Amino acid sequence: MQIHRDRFPGQPVLDTAVSHAMLRRVARGDAPESLRLYRPDDALLFSSLDARRRGYARALEVAREFGFEPVVRLAGGHAAVFLQSSLAFAWASADPDAALHIRPRFERLAGWVVAALRRLGLDARVGELAGEYCPGEFSVNLGGRIKVMGVGQRVIRGGAHVGGVITIADTSRLRAVLAPVYAALELELRDETAGGLADIDPALDAEVLVEALFEVLRADGIALSTSRFDPAIEQEAHALHPFHAPETSAGARTLSAALAPPRMTTQPKTLLQIDD
């Protein structure tokens, strides 16, 4: 598995576009299975489902008022907060039958995260909490009380992307922006279910978590190779940039396409989007 730690500071829309470009490379066979583990900018990632809601425009305004750049995410679900103190992840794998293996990928990724958090002494569990933000069957929580990881999946021809964020600290900022954004979108939220690892152990940070994840992946028999992206990926990402900027016409077309009837069914609330 190729590990990428590259950051694109000050460009949260480009950051998502880079993960999109990575997925396309892997699906084409131009890159091996790849995992990005990176520190994001403050951003609020919205989905095509959010864009359909009448409060979407106001939710974008609220995000910016709180200092979070809105981004159109790769998968479905609902609004999720990326903080500079958090750890974002993007796992791209090649699979000619990607749409048939959705659940195993979710289970594998969530299993890695739970195992890493347990190595750090945390009571990590997979499962949705009532009233959590961006609810999903494969969310990870601590002690059945606070959600610390959200995950979504996007399937394209030849491969799949499983991505999301693990919140470490800054719980007060997380809750402060989630509450008005979810109110604008008219979505249920119990903001006390949103939290981070440092709520339990203030000594934890993103780098400690990365090392724990590496230990889990190696224990799973995965050979890791770390490298930087080549410069061309930024060019590829810039071409995809309009699909992840909320106000662009390309983004609007992408959102409209996502509303087409699905070609398959899956478990509810798995935050899935399937594209050609």
Secondary structure, 3 states (H helix, E strand, C coil): CEEECCCCCCCHHHHHHHHHHHHHHHHHCCCCCEEEEECCCCEEEECHHHHCCCCHHHHHHHHHHCCCEEEECCCCCCCEEECCCCEEEEEEEECCCHHHCHHHHHHHHHHHHHHHHHHCCCCEEECCCCCCCCCCCCCEEECCCEEEEEEEEEEECCEEEEEEEECCCCHHHHHHHHHHHHHHHCCCCCHHHECCHHHCCCCCCHHHHHHHHHHHHHHCCCCCEECCCCCHHHHHHHHHHHHHCCCCHHHHHHHHHHCCCCCCCCCCCCCEEECC
